[in-house]
Amino acid sequence: MSRNATRIGALRERIGDEILLEGWLYNRRSSGKLEFLLVRDGSGIVQCVAVKAELPEGVFARCATVTQESSVRVTGVVREDKRAPSGVEISLRDIEIVGASTDFPITPKEHGPSFLLDQRHLWIRSQRQAAVLKIRHTLVQACRDWLDADGFILADAPIFTPSACEGTTTLFETQYFDEKAYLTQSGQLYNEATAMAFGRSYCFGPTFRAEKSKTRRHLIEFWMVEPEVAFATLDDVMVLIERFVEGIVGRVLEKRREELKILERDVAPLERVRAPFPRVSYDDSARLLRGKGVPFEWGNDFGATDETVLTEGYDRPFFVHRFPAAVKAFYMKRDPGDDRLSLSCDLLAPEGYGEIVGGGEREDSLDRLVERIHEHKLPLDAFQWYLDLRRYGSVPHSGFGMGIERTLTWLCGIEHLRETIPFPRMLNRLRP
């Protein structure tokens, strides 16, 4: 942006001034002797009004011929307009076409999702997609701010790892010089090491799952925020999760009302997100599903349909806790009262959105953790560093991971995760 240019988001402070605006033509409509140019610059959209009788012939001609998504510099006077979303409009005095756009492929007509995903690098310019990504920005910022304020230390985990975290069937294998390595499924194991150093820590970054799934709730590459706390139990981490989720939802409501309005999101369900959240056991959830006619077998993990049915009775997020140990990762601690169960929890979002957070208490016994590694047929040598955390000052500790895209899908009230990340990676999509 030029030094003298004004952003659309700051125009209300410049009413009555002549300003320079740099951006792109979002849309244009004509009314004979008037041209109405909608210009966007990332901070908003403003209408620029060109009056033929008030402008040199060449300037008005440029206004009448500028094409969709051409980059422009507009000079004009800021006028108050309470009817406009930006609260102002621009009385245009001059326009320079910086870069012409010819035959922009995304037109006002309806386009299918495959076409739009092929044009994702251009689709993110649309008002709706930009709104989603702005909310994402605020969500990420809110996560960091909340954890920082609560005494957590950011200690990011590596992308290349020597071993599995969440199961060997969804690993992306790669060559790391003379040995094999894998793209991270989670920063979980490394978080435990940093929690032993700082007491409470978190990592925030991309994770990868080679799942051959085409559902609306799966991405191959997605982002997670993963806090970990020393001297914490399952109950402690559930309290942490509900405080955290209440805080970040509150920040989104505070900062992004306008974007939620663009998405036509009913904010009433989000305004009900207040701790404490209901808690229901896996056993009770399984009985509830069977009572509603769902053919669910005890011992299975919940599928998307199961989670949708479970959320029907709740108007806010709720916990399901103590899942069967067999469906959770090897590091999850067993329930002392029932060895079949793990000290684990999932937080399910209402309105059918399902799991957004998974967490629990970690196994802190060296001997039991070695047993679990053998049970899961994992290579013991690859976990020697992880076992050191139990050899040298082990403590009860717990943590969770929250998927940014799943959480954002719920916050925005949209159907598919693919719109919640700038450039989605899915089973059959590696481009753009």
N, C-alpha and C positions, 0 to 999 in steps of 0.2 A: 504494500500500500504506500502511495506517495505520502511524503511528510505532511502535505497540506490537505489531504483527503479526510473526509469525515465518515465514520462508520454509521450505517443506518441505525444501529442500536443507540447512538448518541444524538440523533437528530432532534429529539424533544428539547434538548438543551440549546439548540441553535435556531429556534423559531425567530423569523425575521431576518436571518443572516443569509448572505449568498455563500454557498458552499460548493466544494468539489466532491463528487461521489464517484467511486470506482467500483464496478461490479459487472454483472452479466444480465442480459435481458431475459427475464423469466417468462414474460408474456406481453403481448401488445394487442390493443384494440383501437379501431378507428371510428370516428364519428364526423366524417367530412372535414370540417375545419379544426378538428381537435384530434390529437393523438395521445393515447394513454399508455405509457410505458411502465410496466412493472419491472423494477430492477432489484436484484438481490445481491448481497455481498457476504453472506454467511452469518451476519449478525441480525438479519431481518430482510423484509421486502418492503419497498416503498413505491408508491405511484408517482410518476413524473408526468406532469400535464404540459403538453406542447400546444400552444394556441397559434394557428397559422398567421393571424393578423398581427401578432406581436413578435414574430421571428423572421430573420432573413430567409429568403426562399431556400437557400442551400441547407440551412439547419433544419427547417421543417421537412425537406425532402429526405434527409437522413433519418429523421424520426419516423417517417412513413415507410421506410424500406428496411430498417434494421431488423435482422432476423433473430429467431429464438436462440438463446444462449451465445449470441455475440457478446464479446467483452466490450465494455463502454466506459467512457468518462463523461459524466454529466455535470454541468454547471447549472445551478439554479438557486432559487430563494425558497427557504423552508417556510411552509405555511401550516398552521394548525388545522387538523381535520379529525375531529373526534370520532367520525364514522370509520376511519381507517384503523386496521389493527396496530399499525405503528404510531397512530395518533397524529401523524403529520402527512403532508404531501409536498412535492417539489414543483414549483413553477419553473419549468425548464427554460433556460436561456441559451444553452449550447450543448451539443453532444458530439463526442469523438468516438468513432468506431475503432477500437484498438485491435481487435482480432475478429474477423467475420466468421460466422458459423453458417455452414451450408448444409441443408438437409439434415438437421438434427434428428436422430433416429427415434427418439421418444417423443411422440406427439400427444396431444390431449386425448386421443382416442384410447380405447381399452387395449391393453397388451397383456399377453399371458406371462406367467411367472418365469418360464424358461427363457423367453425373449428378454425379460427385464433383468434376469440374473446374468445373461450374456452381456448385457449393457450395464452391469453393476457400477462400473467406473463412472457412468453418466447418470445412472438412476439415483445415486446418492445426492444429486443436485435438486431432486424434487422436494417439495415442501414437507411431505409426509416422512420420507426417508431421512431428511435432515433433522426433523423433530425427534425421531427415534435415536439418532446418533448423538444429538445434543443431550438427551436424557441419559444416554449411556455415559457420556462425559461426566455429568453430574453424579451419577451413581458411583462411578469409579472414584471420583474425588471424595464423595461422601464416605466410602469405605475406608480410604486412607486417612481422612481427617478423624473419623470416629476412633479408629484403632490407635492412631497416634495420640489422640487426647486421652485414651484409656491406658496409656503406658506401654503399648506394644512397640517393639523394634522391628522395622522392616529388614529382613535378611533373605534376599531372593535365592531360590533354589536353582540348580543347574537344569538346562534343557536336555543335555546328554547325560544318561544314567547307565550304570552297568547292570541293572537288575530291574525286575518288575516291582510295581507297588500295588496295583489293583488287580493283577491277574495276567497270566502270560498269553492269553488268547487275543488280546487287543493291543499288542505291542507293535510299534513301528521300528523295525530293525534297520540299523545303518552300520557302515564300516567306520570305525574310529581308529585310523591308522592301522595297527596290526591286530586289533581286537574288535569284537562286536560291541556295539552300544545300542541304546534304545532312546527314542524320544520320550520325554517324561510323561507319565500318566497323572502325576501329582507331585507336589513338593512335600508331601506328608512326612516321609522318612527324614528328610533333611530339616524339616521344621522341628522335629523332636530334638535334633542335635542343637539347634539354635535356641530352643526353649530351655535346654539345660544350661546354656550360657547366659541367657538374658532373663529367664523367668517367664516372660511372655514375648512371643515373636510372631511374625507372619511373613508369608511370601505372596507375591501377586504376579501372575504371569500366565503364558499360554500353556495348555496341556493338550495331549494328543491321544486319541483312542482309535484304533483301527477296527471300528465296529462296522460291519456291513449292514447298516440300518438306514432306511429311507424315511423314518418317521419325522414328524414335525418337531420332535423334541431332541433330535440328535445332530451334532456337528462333529466332524473329524478333528477340527482344531477349535478349542474354546478356551476361555479365560476363567481362572478361579482365584479367589482370595481365600487364603488358608491360614487362620490363626492357630496357635498352639500355646497351651498354658501348663506350666509345671505346678505340681501340688493341686491338681484339679480333678474332680470326679465327673461322672456322667451328669449328675444333677447340676454341678457347677457349669458345665459347658452348655447345658440347655438354657440356663439363666443368661449366660453370655450371648448365646444366639438370639434370644428374644429381645434383649436390650439392643443388640447390634442391628437387627432387622427393623425394629421400631425406629431407631435413629436414622437409618439410611432412607427409609420410606418417607419419614418426616422431611428430610432434606430435599428429596425429589419433589414433594408437594410444595415445599416452600419456594423452590427455585424454578420449577418447570411447569407451572400451571398452564401457561400459554401453549407449550408444546403438547401437553396432555389434551388440551382442548382441540388442537389441530388433529390429533389422533381420534377424537371423539371418545376419549376414555372416560367412563363414569368413575369419578374419583371417590365416590362414597365408600366402596369397599376398601380403598387404601386408607381412608380416614379412620377406619375401624381398627387399623393395625396398632394395637396397644398391648403391651405386656401386662400380665402374664398370658402366655398362649396355652390353650388346652393341651393336655397330655393323655395319650391313649396307648395302651400296650399293643404290641404286635398280635398277641393272642386275641385280644378283644377286637382288633381290626379284622382278623381272619374270620372270627365269628360274625361280625357285622356284614362282611361281604357275602358269606354263605347265607345269612338271613335275608339278604336282598336278592338271592337267586344267582349270585355269581359263583361259578364252579371253581372256587379257589381251594387249593390244597395247602394245608399247613406245611411250612418248610420252604415254600417258594418265595421268591422276591416279588414285590408288587410290579405289575406291568402298568402301562399308561391307563388302560381301562379301569384297572383296580383302583388306582389313585384318583381317577375322576369320580368314581362311585364314593370313595371315602370322603372326598371333599364336599359332597352334597350337603352334609349336615353341619357345615361350619361356615361362618361369615368372616373368618380371619385365619391366618396361618395356625397350624397345629402340629404337635409332635406325634410321631409314632416311634416308640422306643422298644428296646430289647428284641431286636430281630434275631432269627436263628443264626448261630455262629457260621453255619455252612454257607450262607449267602453274603457274608461280610469278609473283609480282607483279613489276612493272616495275623495282622498286628492288633486286631481288636480284642480287648480283654473279655473273658467269659464272665457271665453273671455268677457270682458265688452261690446264689440260691438255686440255679438251674444251669448246669453245664452245657445244655443244648443251646442256650441263649447267649448273646453278646451284649455288652454294655454299650449299645449303639443307639443312634437316633437319626431320623430323617425329619426335616421340616417340610410340610406340604403346604403349598399356597392354595387358597380357595379358588372358586370359579372354574374348577377343573384343571388348573395348571400343574398341580402335583409337586413333586420333589424339587426344591430349590437349594436345600442345604442337607449335607450328610455329615455326621460327626459321631463322636463317642470317646470312650476312655480306652487308652492304649495298654497293651500288656506290658507290665513293668517287671515281671519276673524273667530272669535270664533263662532258667531251665524250661519254663513253659513256652517262652518265645522260640527257643530252639525246637521244641516239639512241634509247634505250629509250622515252622519253616519246613520241617520234614513232612508233616501231614500234607502240605500244599505242593510237595515235590519241587521246592525251590532250591537253587544252589547255595549251600551254606557259606561257601567262601565269599560269595558276592555280598553277604550281609555281615561279615565280621566287624566292619566299622559300626554298623547299626547295633550289633550286640554289645559293643563297647559301652553304649549308653546305659546298658543294664549292669555292666561290670563295675562302672565307676560312678557311684552315687545315684543309683536309680531312684526315682520317685513316682508316685501316681501322677499321671498327666493325661490331658485330654485336649481335643481340638476339633475343628470342623473345616469343611470346604464349602464355599458357596459359588455356584456357577453364575457368572455375570450374565450370560445370554439367557439362561432360564429365568433368572430373576427379572431381567429387563423385559422379557416377553410378557410376564405377569404384570409388571408395572405399567406397561404400555397398553395392555389389553389386546395384544395382537395374537395371531394364530401360530406363526411359524418362527423358529429361531433364526432362520436365514436372514431376516430383516434386522436383527439386533447386533450384527457385527459388520464392519465396513465391507469386507470381502470374504464371504462364507466359503468354507471348505467342506464339501459334502461327498458322499460316496462316489458320485459321478461328476464331480465339479472341482477342478483345480485352477480354472481361469474365470474371470480375469485376475 
